[in-house]
Amino acid sequence: MVLEGLGQALRGAIKKIANASHVDQKLVKEVVKDIQRALLQADVNVKLVLQMTKELEERALTEKPPAGMSSREHVIRIIYEEMVKIIGKPKDIPAKPQRILMVGLYGQGKTTSAGKLARDLHKRGMKVVLVAADVHRPAAYDQLMQIGKKINVPVYGDPKEKNAVKIAKHAMKEFEAYDVLIFDTSGRHSLEDDLIQEIKDIAKAVDAENKILVLDAQTGQQAGPQAKAFHEAVGLTGVILTKMDGTAKGGGALSAIAETGAPISYIGVGEHLEDLERFDPDRFISRLLGMGDIKSLIESASEVMDEEKAEEITKKMMSGKFTLKEMYEQMEMLQGIGPLKKIAAMLPGLGDRLQEQDMEATQVRLAKWRVIMDSMTDEELENPKEIKSSRAMRIARGSGTSPRDVRELLKQYNMSKKAMKGFMGNRKMRRQLMKQISGSGLAKDG
């Protein structure tokens, strides 16, 4: 998970509040110290941490909870709101015709991020082309070509041409009919004058609506000065923060960039081209505090399931129908979304309860259950009650497993069916989930 160490520390502080019999000054001060320690360990600027926790403590001790909210819930909400303030407001890159300039130093993940952004806009219905305007790094053109093939997006470039502005102008003529042109520009080891000038020349030539800085989260608080320098040079409209999945300095980078006034648009959370998340401070902090992010989970699911199929499964489940077929389709959906660790982080409270080894074991078990179900007949999938001893033996032989594995699957199915019935009978929970789905834009009125 992104900033796992910070998340665990913050969730520990919240548990203190949630488990307390009452909220008093002693508890608030103790929790504030825990949060201070957690933020400093995540490389967040000392001055910013002190300012934020002072405001948090003052609000927690003076503000009265709104009607219907307990003092514990109120303090947790204040922590959430103050954490969101640290990060600042995001900047969305809309799916509309535009020219996008990618800038940054060497080794920040600029070319890969250009591909990730192209994939995201392509999936959102845009006709996208990648332009190889990095004329200094020999492998840049080949790397971009490989990325373009993977995401089915054309790439324009000329390895023999050493004038980046000429390449950019030719690309605009060649791909005039395209919606989005993404220009991958040259990097340097530092903010040299010739780098800044070249970026300014390209920006002027292409009249880019969006100028995106790509920064490695491991840069920590030094991301601030870099972002500021680029912002002053070309007027950044957004930042992509890469390698947020494996660094303790991500908190420092996030807060440092926010202080420059350059808004964060995306965060890179892995090496694969699909590992790019549109940045939303509310969702980010929700996941960090263990409150889950059902909205992102639904959006991820929508990428691997067509709407008609998703609607069909939802209707079946809402009507109370839950057979092994529905369970199988759920497993397919989960596999499409990604590793269980990623999914767990999106479900309230689950990320902390599932240990790394538990997640790996569960992943293996899910794969085995799918093989078992592949050996069942349609009748058995529709009516699991029909699976007695002799059928279980046949299914086990056909799937290369044991009758015990088959019984374990059936036990899990019965538990899931019981949980589904409980959910359907709980109006409050059902309304909350439907509200989340509606907020994602996937649910239809009525």
C-alpha positions in Angstrom: 0.0 0.0 0.0 1.1 3.6 -0.6 2.9 5.0 2.5 2.2 1.8 4.5 4.3 2.9 7.5 2.5 6.2 7.8 -0.9 4.5 7.4 -0.3 2.0 10.1 0.9 4.7 12.5 -2.1 6.9 11.8 -4.5 4.0 12.1 -3.0 3.1 15.5 -3.7 6.7 16.7 -7.3 6.4 15.5 -7.8 3.1 17.3 -6.8 4.8 20.5 -9.7 7.2 20.1 -12.1 4.6 18.8 -11.4 2.3 21.8 -11.4 5.1 24.5 -14.3 5.2 26.9 -14.3 9.0 26.5 -12.3 11.8 24.9 -10.4 14.1 27.2 -7.4 16.5 27.0 -4.9 13.7 28.0 -6.1 11.4 25.1 -6.1 14.2 22.6 -2.5 15.3 23.5 -1.4 11.7 23.3 -2.9 11.1 19.9 -1.5 14.4 18.6 2.0 13.3 19.6 1.5 10.0 17.8 0.4 11.8 14.7 3.3 14.2 14.9 5.8 11.3 15.2 4.1 9.4 12.2 4.2 12.5 9.9 7.8 13.3 10.8 8.9 9.7 10.1 7.1 10.0 6.7 9.4 13.0 5.9 6.7 15.7 6.2 8.2 19.2 6.9 8.6 19.8 10.6 7.0 23.3 10.4 4.0 22.0 8.5 3.6 19.1 11.0 3.6 21.4 14.0 1.2 23.8 12.4 -1.2 21.0 11.4 -1.1 19.2 14.8 -1.6 22.5 16.7 -4.7 23.2 14.7 -5.8 19.6 15.2 -5.4 19.8 19.0 -7.2 23.1 19.2 -10.1 21.9 17.2 -10.4 18.6 19.0 -10.5 20.4 22.4 -12.7 23.3 21.6 -15.1 22.3 18.8 -18.4 20.6 19.8 -19.5 17.5 17.9 -22.4 18.1 15.5 -25.8 16.6 16.4 -25.8 12.9 16.1 -22.0 12.5 16.2 -20.1 11.2 19.2 -17.0 13.0 20.5 -14.8 10.1 19.3 -16.2 10.3 15.8 -15.8 14.0 15.8 -12.1 13.9 16.7 -11.5 11.2 14.0 -13.2 13.5 11.4 -11.0 16.4 12.5 -7.9 14.3 12.0 -9.2 13.3 8.5 -9.9 17.0 7.6 -6.5 18.3 8.8 -4.7 15.5 6.9 -6.5 16.4 3.7 -5.4 20.1 4.2 -1.7 19.1 4.2 -1.9 17.7 0.7 -3.7 20.6 -1.0 -6.1 20.6 -3.9 -5.6 18.2 -6.8 -5.8 19.0 -10.6 -7.7 16.7 -12.8 -6.6 16.2 -16.4 -9.9 16.0 -18.3 -10.6 13.7 -21.2 -10.8 16.4 -23.8 -8.8 17.5 -26.9 -5.5 19.0 -25.6 -1.7 19.0 -25.9 0.3 17.8 -22.9 3.9 18.5 -22.2 5.7 16.1 -19.9 8.7 17.6 -18.1 11.2 16.5 -15.4 14.8 15.5 -14.6 16.4 12.2 -15.6 15.4 9.0 -13.8 12.0 10.3 -12.5 9.9 8.0 -14.6 8.8 10.6 -17.2 8.6 8.4 -20.3 6.8 5.6 -18.4 4.4 8.2 -16.9 3.7 9.6 -20.4 2.6 6.0 -21.4 0.5 5.6 -18.3 -1.2 8.9 -18.9 -1.8 8.0 -22.6 -3.3 4.7 -21.5 -5.6 6.5 -19.0 -6.9 9.0 -21.6 -7.2 6.4 -24.3 -9.4 4.3 -22.0 -11.5 7.4 -21.3 -12.3 7.6 -25.1 -9.6 9.9 -26.3 -7.7 9.4 -29.6 -4.1 9.7 -28.2 -0.6 9.9 -29.7 2.7 9.9 -27.9 5.4 12.2 -29.3 9.1 11.3 -28.7 10.6 14.8 -28.2 13.5 13.6 -26.0 16.4 14.0 -28.5 19.2 13.5 -25.9 18.6 10.1 -24.4 19.3 7.4 -27.0 16.9 4.8 -25.7 14.0 7.3 -25.2 12.5 6.7 -28.6 12.7 2.9 -28.4 11.2 2.9 -24.9 8.3 5.0 -26.0 7.7 2.8 -29.1 7.5 -0.3 -26.8 5.0 1.5 -24.5 2.9 2.6 -27.4 2.6 -1.0 -28.7 1.5 -2.3 -25.3 -1.3 0.3 -24.9 -2.2 0.4 -28.6 -1.4 4.1 -29.0 0.7 5.4 -32.0 4.1 7.0 -31.3 5.7 9.7 -33.5 9.4 10.4 -33.5 12.6 10.7 -35.5 15.7 9.2 -33.9 17.9 11.1 -36.4 16.4 14.5 -35.7 18.2 16.4 -32.8 15.8 19.4 -32.8 13.0 18.7 -30.4 10.9 21.7 -31.6 10.9 20.4 -35.2 9.7 16.9 -34.0 6.9 18.6 -32.0 5.8 20.7 -35.0 5.9 17.7 -37.4 3.8 15.7 -34.9 1.1 18.3 -34.7 0.8 18.3 -38.6 0.9 14.5 -38.9 -1.6 13.9 -36.1 -3.9 16.9 -36.5 -7.0 14.7 -36.4 -6.0 13.3 -33.0 -7.6 14.5 -29.7 -4.6 14.4 -27.4 -0.9 14.8 -28.1 1.5 13.9 -25.3 5.0 15.2 -25.7 7.8 13.3 -23.8 10.6 15.8 -23.5 14.3 15.5 -22.5 15.5 15.4 -19.0 18.8 16.4 -17.4 20.6 15.5 -14.2 19.8 19.0 -12.8 17.9 22.1 -13.7 20.3 23.4 -16.3 19.6 26.5 -18.3 19.5 24.7 -21.6 16.9 22.2 -20.3 14.7 25.0 -19.2 15.1 26.9 -22.4 14.3 23.8 -24.5 11.2 23.1 -22.5 10.1 26.7 -22.9 10.6 26.5 -26.7 8.6 23.3 -27.0 5.8 24.7 -24.8 5.6 27.8 -27.0 5.6 25.8 -30.2 2.9 23.3 -29.2 0.9 25.8 -27.0 0.4 23.0 -24.4 -2.7 23.3 -22.3 -1.2 21.0 -19.7 2.4 21.0 -18.5 3.0 18.0 -16.2 6.0 17.6 -14.0 7.0 14.0 -13.2 8.7 13.6 -9.8 10.1 10.6 -8.0 8.5 10.4 -4.5 11.9 9.2 -3.1 13.0 12.8 -3.6 11.1 13.6 -0.4 11.0 17.3 0.7 13.5 18.1 -2.1 10.5 17.7 -4.5 9.4 21.1 -3.4 12.3 23.1 -4.8 12.2 21.1 -8.0 8.5 21.6 -8.5 8.9 25.4 -7.7 11.7 25.8 -10.3 9.7 24.0 -13.0 6.6 25.9 -12.0 8.4 29.3 -12.4 9.8 28.2 -15.7 6.8 26.9 -17.6 3.7 27.3 -15.3 2.9 23.8 -14.3 -0.7 22.7 -14.4 -0.1 19.4 -12.7 2.4 16.9 -11.1 2.7 13.1 -11.4 4.4 11.7 -8.3 6.0 8.3 -9.2 7.1 5.4 -7.0 4.6 6.1 -4.3 4.3 2.4 -3.6 7.7 1.9 -2.2 9.0 4.9 -0.3 8.8 6.3 3.2 9.5 9.8 1.8 6.2 10.1 -0.1 4.6 12.2 2.7 7.4 14.7 2.3 7.1 14.8 -1.4 3.3 15.2 -1.3 3.3 18.0 1.2 6.4 19.8 -0.3 4.7 19.9 -3.8 1.5 21.2 -2.3 3.3 24.1 -0.7 4.6 25.2 -4.1 1.1 25.7 -5.5 1.7 23.1 -8.2 -1.3 20.7 -8.0 -0.9 16.9 -8.0 -2.8 15.2 -10.7 -1.7 11.5 -10.5 0.4 9.2 -8.3 2.3 6.2 -9.7 1.7 3.2 -7.5 3.6 0.5 -9.4 5.8 -0.4 -12.4 3.0 -1.6 -14.7 1.3 0.8 -17.1 -2.1 0.5 -15.3 -0.5 1.5 -12.0 -1.5 5.2 -12.2 -4.2 6.7 -10.0 -5.9 10.0 -10.4 -5.0 11.8 -7.2 -7.9 12.6 -4.9 -6.8 13.8 -1.4 -10.1 12.7 0.2 -9.8 9.2 -1.1 -6.0 9.1 -0.5 -6.4 10.0 3.2 -9.5 7.7 3.6 -7.3 4.7 2.6 -4.4 5.9 4.7 -6.6 6.1 7.8 -8.1 2.7 7.1 -11.5 4.1 6.2 -11.3 2.3 2.8 -12.1 3.6 -0.7 -15.1 1.8 -2.1 -15.4 4.4 -4.9 -11.9 3.5 -6.3 -12.7 -0.2 -6.0 -15.8 0.2 -8.0 -14.0 2.2 -10.6 -11.2 -0.4 -10.9 -13.9 -3.1 -11.2 -15.6 -1.1 -14.0 -12.4 -1.4 -16.1 -12.5 -5.2 -16.1 -16.2 -5.7 -16.3 -18.5 -4.4 -19.0 -21.5 -2.4 -17.6 -24.2 -4.9 -18.8 -22.5 -7.8 -17.0 -21.9 -5.8 -13.9 -25.6 -4.7 -13.9 -26.7 -8.3 -14.4 -24.7 -9.6 -11.5 -25.9 -6.7 -9.3 -29.5 -7.4 -10.1 -29.1 -11.1 -9.3 -27.5 -10.4 -6.0 -30.1 -7.7 -5.1 -32.8 -10.2 -5.8 -31.2 -12.7 -3.4 -29.7 -15.0 -6.0 -26.2 -16.0 -5.2 -25.0 -19.3 -6.7 -21.5 -20.6 -7.3 -21.8 -18.9 -10.8 -22.1 -15.5 -9.1 -19.2 -16.4 -6.8 -17.1 -17.4 -9.8 -17.8 -14.1 -11.6 -16.8 -12.2 -8.4 -13.5 -14.0 -8.4 -12.9 -13.2 -12.0 -13.6 -9.5 -11.2 -11.2 -9.6 -8.3 -8.4 -11.1 -10.4 -8.9 -8.4 -13.0 -8.7 -5.6 -10.5 -5.3 -6.7 -9.2 -3.5 -8.2 -6.2 -5.5 -8.8 -3.1 -3.2 -6.4 -1.2 -4.4 -3.6 -3.5 -8.1 -4.5 -3.0 -7.7 -4.9 0.8 -6.5 -1.3 1.0 -9.7 -0.1 -0.6 -12.0 -1.9 1.9 -12.6 -0.2 5.3 -10.4 -1.7 8.1 -9.4 -4.8 6.0 -5.8 -3.8 5.1 -4.6 -4.0 8.7 -6.4 -7.3 9.5 -4.9 -9.1 6.6 -1.2 -9.9 7.0 1.1 -10.2 3.9 1.3 -14.0 4.2 -2.5 -14.3 4.7 -3.1 -12.3 1.5 -0.7 -14.6 -0.5 -2.4 -17.7 0.9 -5.8 -16.3 0.0 -4.7 -15.5 -3.5 -3.6 -19.1 -4.0 -6.8 -20.4 -2.5 -8.9 -18.3 -4.8 -7.0 -19.6 -7.8 -7.6 -23.2 -6.6 -11.3 -22.6 -6.1 -11.7 -21.3 -9.6 -10.1 -24.5 -11.0 -12.5 -26.6 -8.8 -15.5 -24.7 -10.2 -14.2 -25.2 -13.7 -14.7 -28.9 -13.1 -18.3 -28.6 -12.1 -21.4 -28.9 -14.3 -23.8 -26.0 -14.8 -26.3 -27.9 -12.6 -23.8 -28.0 -9.8 -22.8 -24.4 -10.1 -26.5 -23.4 -10.0 -27.4 -25.8 -7.2 -24.4 -26.4 -4.9 -26.6 -28.3 -2.5 -26.6 -31.2 -5.0 -22.8 -31.7 -4.5 -22.6 -34.7 -2.1 -19.8 -37.1 -1.4 -19.6 -38.9 -4.8 -19.8 -35.6 -6.8 -17.2 -34.0 -4.6 -14.9 -37.0 -5.4 -15.5 -36.6 -9.2 -14.9 -32.8 -9.0 -11.7 -33.2 -7.0 -10.3 -35.8 -9.5 -11.2 -33.5 -12.5 -9.6 -30.4 -10.9 -6.5 -32.2 -9.5 -7.5 -31.3 -5.9 -8.9 -33.2 -2.9 -12.5 -33.7 -1.7 -11.4 -31.6 1.3 -10.6 -28.7 -1.0 -14.0 -29.0 -2.6 -15.7 -29.0 0.8 -13.7 -25.9 1.8 -15.0 -24.1 -1.3 -18.6 -25.1 -0.5 -18.1 -23.9 3.1 -16.8 -20.6 1.9 -19.8 -20.3 -0.5 -22.3 -20.9 2.3 -20.6 -18.3 4.4 -20.6 -15.8 1.6 -24.3 -16.5 0.8 -25.2 -16.0 4.5 -23.2 -12.7 4.6 -25.0 -11.6 1.4 -28.4 -12.3 3.0 -27.3 -10.3 6.1 -26.3 -7.4 3.9 -29.5 -7.4 1.9 -31.4 -7.3 5.2 -29.4 -4.3 6.5 -31.0 -1.3 4.9 -28.5 1.2 6.3 -25.5 -0.7 4.9 -27.2 -1.2 1.5 -28.0 2.6 1.3 -24.4 3.4 2.1 -23.0 1.1 -0.6 -25.5 2.4 -3.1 -24.5 6.0 -2.2 -20.8 5.1 -2.9 -21.7 3.5 -6.2 -23.8 6.5 -7.2 -20.9 8.7 -6.4 -18.7 6.8 -8.8 -21.0 7.5 -11.7 -21.6 3.8 -12.4 -25.1 3.5 -11.0 -28.0 4.7 -12.9 -31.0 6.6 -11.5 -33.9 4.4 -10.6 
